[in-house]
Amino acid sequence: MLGARLVSPKVAHHSLRLPADLPLDSGQTLPRPAVAFETVGELNADKSNAILICHALTGDQYVASQHPLTGKPGWWQRMVGPGKPIDPERHFIICSNVIGGCMGSEGPASPHPEDGKPWALRFPVITIADMVRAQAGLLDMLGVEKLLAVVGGSMGGMQAMQWAASYPHRLRSVLVIASAARHSAQNIAFHEVGRQAIMADPKWKNGAYGAGEGPAKGLAVARMAAHITYLSEAGLTAKFGRHLQQGDVKSFGFDADFQIESYLRHQGMSFVDRFDANAYLYITRALDYFDLAEGYSGQLAHAFKATSARFCVISFDSDWLYPTAESRRIVQALVAAGRHASFVELNSPFGHDAFLLETPGLTEVVDGFLKAVEQEP
């Protein structure tokens, strides 16, 4: 049976409310939105060691600390920590929950300033650029004028590129992992399946569900469909194959006979315990709208013209959600713009999720790139 709970709204997150209303690409404004964030390490005397980590679709600000809902370690502890490439002993590390999210930043589950009830579908549709605009406001409040690096995988990589376009003089380097400069028709299609699963759930109630009473089954199915795109056929075959849950016994019914079925159901059930269904609608829509070249007459290179930042782009050979061809398109645009760009395709059986896992070579590439940037005058 798929899960029946939704994320609790009562967790106390560390957040700041921006001092002014946030203008949005839609033409609307978000009244002084809250931005939830976590920091690790200390800002040095000349304020030159700040690194902003941007999270992916289902991520959050808990990049290196225990998650308050799941109790699990931070989602990128492989990369962030003492002696690791992003090191709190060298860096001031910032990670914020995107606006539209559900981990303390202003989103559809947040109280509306006029009546205190959840925004729900009154929340304005947002874009990746809007998320970055809110992050820039947060950095202003933290006293960070320029970043040593903006780092992100997947949707985080899109935010990192948007930073280079929107705030070209506020960063020294950009690290883009398993990402793309636009969402493809296939990407949009998978998101639409997920959104329709949520909206078809009777408990969605046109977005006006109560806390703990939302469309958990629809959200779980959305997560299951999306999770398939984060994996690879080779990885699924190696891990699950056609293995049955009960040895060689089939139920001749519709229970989870296969191990892969059980795995996906578990992914769906655990997801609804930490994520809001409306937030999923809004963030996937922001991803679908993302096309960095769109604001530059369709010329991706023009988006990078104004920055002098150094770039590193990493892809994985088994990633079919954002395949290497998308990373090569980014690199070609960077070269055309005259930017310094490094590129590597890493071998991994893990598909898109490789940037979150123990992928050979990834730590070394990230570490080498950041240290090279630090050593530049």
MOSULQUI-V173243 format. One record per residue. RES is the residue in one small letter. PHI is phi in radians with two decimals (NA if undefined). OMEGA is omega as a letter, one per 40 degrees, with the letter a starting at -180 (* if undefined). Layout:
BEGIN
res=RES phi=PHI omega=OMEGA
res=RES phi=PHI omega=OMEGA
END
This chain:
BEGIN
res=m phi=NA omega=i
res=l phi=-1.31 omega=a
res=g phi=-1.06 omega=a
res=a phi=-2.24 omega=i
res=r phi=-2.02 omega=i
res=l phi=-2.19 omega=a
res=v phi=-0.96 omega=i
res=s phi=-1.26 omega=i
res=p phi=-1.51 omega=a
res=k phi=-1.74 omega=i
res=v phi=-1.25 omega=i
res=a phi=-1.51 omega=i
res=h phi=-1.78 omega=i
res=h phi=-1.35 omega=a
res=s phi=-2.57 omega=i
res=l phi=-2.23 omega=i
res=r phi=-1.75 omega=a
res=l phi=-1.07 omega=a
res=p phi=-1.30 omega=a
res=a phi=-2.42 omega=i
res=d phi=-1.09 omega=a
res=l phi=-1.75 omega=i
res=p phi=-1.26 omega=a
res=l phi=-2.03 omega=i
res=d phi=-1.08 omega=a
res=s phi=-1.26 omega=a
res=g phi=1.70 omega=i
res=q phi=-1.51 omega=i
res=t phi=-2.23 omega=i
res=l phi=-1.89 omega=a
res=p phi=-1.14 omega=i
res=r phi=0.59 omega=a
res=p phi=-1.17 omega=i
res=a phi=-1.40 omega=i
res=v phi=-2.19 omega=i
res=a phi=-1.54 omega=a
res=f phi=-2.74 omega=i
res=e phi=-2.28 omega=i
res=t phi=-2.20 omega=i
res=v phi=-2.38 omega=a
res=g phi=1.52 omega=a
res=e phi=-2.21 omega=i
res=l phi=-1.30 omega=a
res=n phi=-1.32 omega=a
res=a phi=-1.05 omega=a
res=d phi=-1.65 omega=i
res=k phi=0.96 omega=a
res=s phi=-1.94 omega=a
res=n phi=-2.02 omega=a
res=a phi=-1.42 omega=i
res=i phi=-2.14 omega=i
res=l phi=-1.73 omega=i
res=i phi=-1.79 omega=a
res=c phi=-1.83 omega=a
res=h phi=-1.57 omega=a
res=a phi=-1.50 omega=a
res=l phi=-0.84 omega=a
res=t phi=-1.78 omega=i
res=g phi=-1.50 omega=i
res=d phi=-2.86 omega=a
res=q phi=-1.34 omega=a
res=y phi=-1.50 omega=a
res=v phi=-1.33 omega=a
res=a phi=-2.37 omega=a
res=s phi=-2.12 omega=a
res=q phi=-1.07 omega=a
res=h phi=-1.27 omega=a
res=p phi=-1.22 omega=i
res=l phi=-1.65 omega=a
res=t phi=-1.64 omega=a
res=g phi=1.33 omega=a
res=k phi=-1.45 omega=i
res=p phi=-1.10 omega=i
res=g phi=-0.92 omega=a
res=w phi=-1.22 omega=a
res=w phi=-2.28 omega=i
res=q phi=-1.15 omega=i
res=r phi=-1.16 omega=a
res=m phi=-1.94 omega=a
res=v phi=-2.07 omega=i
res=g phi=2.68 omega=a
res=p phi=-0.98 omega=i
res=g phi=1.37 omega=i
res=k phi=-1.75 omega=a
res=p phi=-0.94 omega=i
res=i phi=-1.82 omega=a
res=d phi=-2.02 omega=i
res=p phi=-1.11 omega=i
res=e phi=-1.38 omega=i
res=r phi=-2.00 omega=a
res=h phi=-2.13 omega=i
res=f phi=-1.71 omega=a
res=i phi=-1.80 omega=a
res=i phi=-2.17 omega=i
res=c phi=-2.46 omega=a
res=s phi=-2.02 omega=i
res=n phi=-1.32 omega=a
res=v phi=-1.13 omega=i
res=i phi=-1.11 omega=a
res=g phi=1.62 omega=a
res=g phi=-1.44 omega=a
res=c phi=-2.38 omega=i
res=m phi=-2.01 omega=i
res=g phi=1.92 omega=i
res=s phi=-1.38 omega=a
res=e phi=-1.02 omega=a
res=g phi=-2.74 omega=a
res=p phi=-1.11 omega=i
res=a phi=-1.56 omega=a
res=s phi=-1.28 omega=i
res=p phi=-1.23 omega=i
res=h phi=-1.20 omega=a
res=p phi=-1.09 omega=a
res=e phi=-1.50 omega=a
res=d phi=-2.24 omega=i
res=g phi=1.33 omega=i
res=k phi=-1.45 omega=i
res=p phi=-0.97 omega=i
res=w phi=-0.97 omega=a
res=a phi=0.85 omega=a
res=l phi=-1.38 omega=i
res=r phi=-1.31 omega=i
res=f phi=-1.09 omega=a
res=p phi=-1.24 omega=i
res=v phi=-1.16 omega=a
res=i phi=-2.03 omega=i
res=t phi=-2.21 omega=i
res=i phi=-1.05 omega=i
res=a phi=-1.09 omega=i
res=d phi=-1.13 omega=i
res=m phi=-1.03 omega=a
res=v phi=-1.17 omega=i
res=r phi=-1.06 omega=i
res=a phi=-1.18 omega=i
res=q phi=-1.09 omega=i
res=a phi=-1.09 omega=i
res=g phi=-1.11 omega=i
res=l phi=-1.10 omega=a
res=l phi=-1.09 omega=i
res=d phi=-1.02 omega=a
res=m phi=-1.22 omega=i
res=l phi=-1.51 omega=i
res=g phi=1.35 omega=i
res=v phi=-1.75 omega=a
res=e phi=-1.54 omega=a
res=k phi=-2.43 omega=a
res=l phi=-1.76 omega=i
res=l phi=-1.10 omega=a
res=a phi=-2.76 omega=i
res=v phi=-1.97 omega=a
res=v phi=-2.21 omega=i
res=g phi=-2.87 omega=i
res=g phi=-1.97 omega=i
res=s phi=1.06 omega=i
res=m phi=-1.05 omega=i
res=g phi=-1.11 omega=i
res=g phi=-1.15 omega=i
res=m phi=-1.12 omega=i
res=q phi=-1.09 omega=a
res=a phi=-1.06 omega=i
res=m phi=-1.16 omega=i
res=q phi=-1.12 omega=i
res=w phi=-1.01 omega=a
res=a phi=-1.11 omega=a
res=a phi=-1.41 omega=a
res=s phi=-1.46 omega=a
res=y phi=-2.31 omega=a
res=p phi=-1.08 omega=a
res=h phi=-1.77 omega=a
res=r phi=-1.80 omega=a
res=l phi=-2.56 omega=i
res=r phi=-1.66 omega=a
res=s phi=-2.69 omega=a
res=v phi=-2.36 omega=i
res=l phi=-2.07 omega=a
res=v phi=-1.99 omega=a
res=i phi=-2.15 omega=i
res=a phi=0.87 omega=a
res=s phi=-2.40 omega=a
res=a phi=-2.71 omega=a
res=a phi=-1.54 omega=i
res=r phi=-2.82 omega=i
res=h phi=-1.58 omega=a
res=s phi=-1.42 omega=i
res=a phi=-1.05 omega=i
res=q phi=-1.13 omega=i
res=n phi=-1.03 omega=a
res=i phi=-1.08 omega=a
res=a phi=-1.06 omega=i
res=f phi=-1.09 omega=i
res=h phi=-1.13 omega=a
res=e phi=-1.14 omega=i
res=v phi=-1.02 omega=i
res=g phi=-1.12 omega=i
res=r phi=-1.11 omega=i
res=q phi=-1.16 omega=i
res=a phi=-1.09 omega=i
res=i phi=-1.15 omega=a
res=m phi=-1.27 omega=i
res=a phi=-1.43 omega=i
res=d phi=-1.22 omega=a
res=p phi=-0.99 omega=a
res=k phi=-1.43 omega=i
res=w phi=-1.19 omega=i
res=k phi=0.93 omega=a
res=n phi=0.98 omega=i
res=g phi=1.51 omega=a
res=a phi=-1.73 omega=i
res=y phi=-1.51 omega=i
res=g phi=-1.48 omega=i
res=a phi=-1.05 omega=a
res=g phi=1.36 omega=a
res=e phi=-2.14 omega=a
res=g phi=-1.46 omega=a
res=p phi=-1.39 omega=a
res=a phi=-1.07 omega=a
res=k phi=-1.17 omega=i
res=g phi=-1.14 omega=i
res=l phi=-1.13 omega=i
res=a phi=-1.10 omega=i
res=v phi=-1.13 omega=i
res=a phi=-1.04 omega=i
res=r phi=-1.12 omega=i
res=m phi=-1.05 omega=a
res=a phi=-1.11 omega=a
res=a phi=-1.17 omega=a
res=h phi=-1.10 omega=i
res=i phi=-1.03 omega=a
res=t phi=-1.26 omega=i
res=y phi=-1.47 omega=a
res=l phi=-1.87 omega=i
res=s phi=-2.26 omega=i
res=e phi=-1.07 omega=a
res=a phi=-1.10 omega=i
res=g phi=-1.15 omega=i
res=l phi=-1.12 omega=a
res=t phi=-1.13 omega=a
res=a phi=-1.16 omega=a
res=k phi=-1.47 omega=a
res=f phi=-2.09 omega=a
res=g phi=0.91 omega=i
res=r phi=-1.92 omega=a
res=h phi=-1.14 omega=i
res=l phi=-1.54 omega=i
res=q phi=-1.17 omega=a
res=q phi=-1.95 omega=i
res=g phi=1.09 omega=i
res=d phi=-2.02 omega=a
res=v phi=-1.70 omega=i
res=k phi=-1.72 omega=a
res=s phi=-1.46 omega=a
res=f phi=0.92 omega=i
res=g phi=-2.56 omega=a
res=f phi=-2.10 omega=i
res=d phi=-1.29 omega=a
res=a phi=-1.39 omega=i
res=d phi=-1.21 omega=a
res=f phi=-1.58 omega=i
res=q phi=-1.06 omega=a
res=i phi=-1.15 omega=i
res=e phi=-1.12 omega=i
res=s phi=-1.09 omega=i
res=y phi=-1.07 omega=a
res=l phi=-1.15 omega=i
res=r phi=-1.11 omega=i
res=h phi=-1.11 omega=i
res=q phi=-1.04 omega=i
res=g phi=-1.13 omega=a
res=m phi=-1.15 omega=a
res=s phi=-1.25 omega=a
res=f phi=-1.20 omega=a
res=v phi=-1.18 omega=i
res=d phi=-1.33 omega=a
res=r phi=-2.29 omega=a
res=f phi=-2.34 omega=i
res=d phi=-1.67 omega=a
res=a phi=-1.10 omega=i
res=n phi=-1.11 omega=i
res=a phi=-1.03 omega=i
res=y phi=-1.09 omega=i
res=l phi=-1.05 omega=a
res=y phi=-1.19 omega=a
res=i phi=-1.25 omega=i
res=t phi=-1.13 omega=i
res=r phi=-1.16 omega=i
res=a phi=-1.05 omega=i
res=l phi=-1.10 omega=a
res=d phi=-1.09 omega=a
res=y phi=-1.31 omega=a
res=f phi=-1.23 omega=i
res=d phi=-2.69 omega=a
res=l phi=-1.05 omega=a
res=a phi=-1.30 omega=a
res=e phi=-0.99 omega=a
res=g phi=-1.41 omega=a
res=y phi=-2.27 omega=i
res=s phi=0.97 omega=i
res=g phi=1.37 omega=a
res=q phi=-1.80 omega=a
res=l phi=-1.05 omega=a
res=a phi=-1.01 omega=a
res=h phi=-1.16 omega=i
res=a phi=-1.18 omega=a
res=f phi=-1.85 omega=a
res=k phi=-1.11 omega=a
res=a phi=-1.46 omega=a
res=t phi=-1.69 omega=i
res=s phi=-1.89 omega=a
res=a phi=-1.12 omega=i
res=r phi=-1.59 omega=a
res=f phi=-2.06 omega=i
res=c phi=-2.31 omega=a
res=v phi=-2.08 omega=a
res=i phi=-2.18 omega=i
res=s phi=-2.25 omega=i
res=f phi=-2.22 omega=a
res=d phi=-1.17 omega=a
res=s phi=-1.76 omega=a
res=d phi=-1.43 omega=i
res=w phi=-1.79 omega=i
res=l phi=-1.34 omega=i
res=y phi=-2.19 omega=a
res=p phi=-1.18 omega=a
res=t phi=-0.97 omega=i
res=a phi=-0.99 omega=i
res=e phi=-1.20 omega=i
res=s phi=-1.16 omega=i
res=r phi=-1.11 omega=i
res=r phi=-1.11 omega=i
res=i phi=-1.10 omega=a
res=v phi=-1.11 omega=i
res=q phi=-1.06 omega=i
res=a phi=-1.17 omega=i
res=l phi=-1.11 omega=i
res=v phi=-1.11 omega=i
res=a phi=-1.10 omega=i
res=a phi=-1.47 omega=i
res=g phi=1.38 omega=a
res=r phi=-1.58 omega=i
res=h phi=-1.39 omega=a
res=a phi=-2.34 omega=i
res=s phi=-1.87 omega=a
res=f phi=-2.48 omega=i
res=v phi=-2.55 omega=i
res=e phi=-1.82 omega=a
res=l phi=-1.76 omega=i
res=n phi=-1.50 omega=i
res=s phi=-2.76 omega=i
res=p phi=-1.54 omega=a
res=f phi=-1.57 omega=a
res=g phi=1.20 omega=a
res=h phi=-1.08 omega=a
res=d phi=-1.22 omega=a
res=a phi=-1.01 omega=a
res=f phi=-1.23 omega=i
res=l phi=-1.68 omega=a
res=l phi=-1.94 omega=a
res=e phi=-1.40 omega=a
res=t phi=-1.73 omega=a
res=p phi=-0.96 omega=i
res=g phi=1.67 omega=a
res=l phi=-1.15 omega=a
res=t phi=-1.03 omega=a
res=e phi=-1.14 omega=a
res=v phi=-1.15 omega=a
res=v phi=-1.11 omega=a
res=d phi=-1.08 omega=a
res=g phi=-1.11 omega=a
res=f phi=-1.14 omega=a
res=l phi=-1.15 omega=i
res=k phi=-1.17 omega=i
res=a phi=-1.14 omega=i
res=v phi=-1.14 omega=i
res=e phi=-1.08 omega=a
res=q phi=-1.43 omega=i
res=e phi=-1.26 omega=i
res=p phi=-1.17 omega=*
END
